[in-house]
Amino acid sequence: MNASTLTATSFVSRCRYRLQPQVAVDFGDGGALLRCRGARPLRMGDPELLAALRDLAEPADRAVPLPEATGRRLLELGAVQLEWTLDALGARVLLRATVDGARLRAGPPPRRHALHPGSSMDRDGDGLRVRNPGSPFELRLYGAGLGDGHFERASDAPDAAEQLWLQGLGELLWSAGLSDLPEAVDTTDWDLADRQFHIASRGRSDGLPRGATYRRGPKLPTVRSQAAVAPQRAHRREDLDHLQAIHFVDVLRQRRSMRGAAAPLARSAVERLLRLSFADILDDSTRAMPCKARAFASAGGMHELDVYFVAVDIEGLAPGLHRFCCETGTLLPQSAPPEPLRTMLAEARKAWGADNGVPRGLIVLCADLPLMTWRYEAIAYRLSLLNAGHASMALCQLGAALGIGLCPLGSGDAAAFAEASGWSEWQLPAIAEIAIAGAVPPIGAAVATPFLHPPRATP
């Protein structure tokens, strides 16, 4: 196919079709039995469909032109995949249905449309696979890409091969439900690189390694820093003393997310909260463990989360960026420019509520992605998000027990944190934030039972 023969309205009808690899056709008795991807066999008696199936199956594994209505019907049944090759670019596109009962959009695409923000991409050998949870189709590209993901239908056939590719590709994406109108697409600021990273690390990464191999050795090192054992033990005994008289049922009953001004909070209270949540538990029960032990669950015991704290109004702590040192259980000041910190706090107020003022501090959870990728490969980012959820739960429950008002936030600015901390977004991205409102009345300590005591009877 060349540029002079293609127009926006005739594109689909000029594509070729090829039987799917897992499709079998048995002819006989004036009809055919079609078996698609292990589904219940379909008996075909329509003369046009039978003629098309014979062209496709004899000889096998070849692409043939079909009438548009016939090609669409077989494509939606999952029997064939659509194929278009642009020789001028050495590029090829394949489209196939992934579920039974798939339906293509009818008619030409709108003049302007763009890749849907829900569409995701991952590498497929030498090509690129495009999918969307809301679409029953997937599209594969070889030899060329998607440009910037925006498509515009020309009134006449374009002259340049690159424009021709994007015009034909745009129609296929629209027909398969993988693109949408600009007003629907522009509700997100994700770009193509974000989507590629998302599907490669958090989405359905079929065929990609999922922790079956280790890139840097057979296991993690088990050598621990002995210098940190003594201060950790001292901190732990003191911190646990604050929890001995608090019942866990009371924590569950009284924990609330808090927005707005609360009483002033001291540095020691913030460090105690972070120690109980993130400091490594170094005692006789954990010394022989091959992984770290902390207050919350973590995939593989990796505990890849690092903790930073943006101090605004904490007694005894200078405003600015601080890193929590898990070895010593203290906050260490970091050199950071003020502008990205202001950006992070402004972003936090979107979820915190602008009318509630500025939080006294902001806990920032970051993920050591190279460490997680070393073990879990394609699902590293997804697991770090789950780990951040576990950590947030531990923080909120311990905050309730210690009398610290907290509020997990749905907003965040990873780029601003990267600028403030000096870490690349691909090395230590910020993936969760929790605001500190201040000190709140602690849970009543009238019941002298351990923190993790079995629930007491209630009337």
Secondary structure by P-SEA (a helix, b strand, c coil): ccccccccccccccbbbbccccbbbbbcccbbbbbcccccbbbbccaaaaaaaaaaccccbbbbbccaaaaaaaaaaccbbbbbbcccccbbbbbbbcccccccccccccccccccccbbbbbcccbbbbbbccccbbbbbccccccccbbbbbccccccaaaaaaaaaaaaaaaacccccccccccccccaaaaaaaaacccccccccccccccccccccccccccaaaaaaaaaaaaaaacccccaaaaaacccccccccccccaaaaaaaaaaccccccccccccccccccccccccccccbbbbbbccccccccccbbbbcccccbbbbbbccaaaaaaaaaaaaaccccccccccbbbbbbbaaaaaaaccccaaaaaaaaaaaaaaaaaaaaaaaabbbbbbbccccaaaaaaaaccccccccccbbbbbccccccccccccccccccccccc
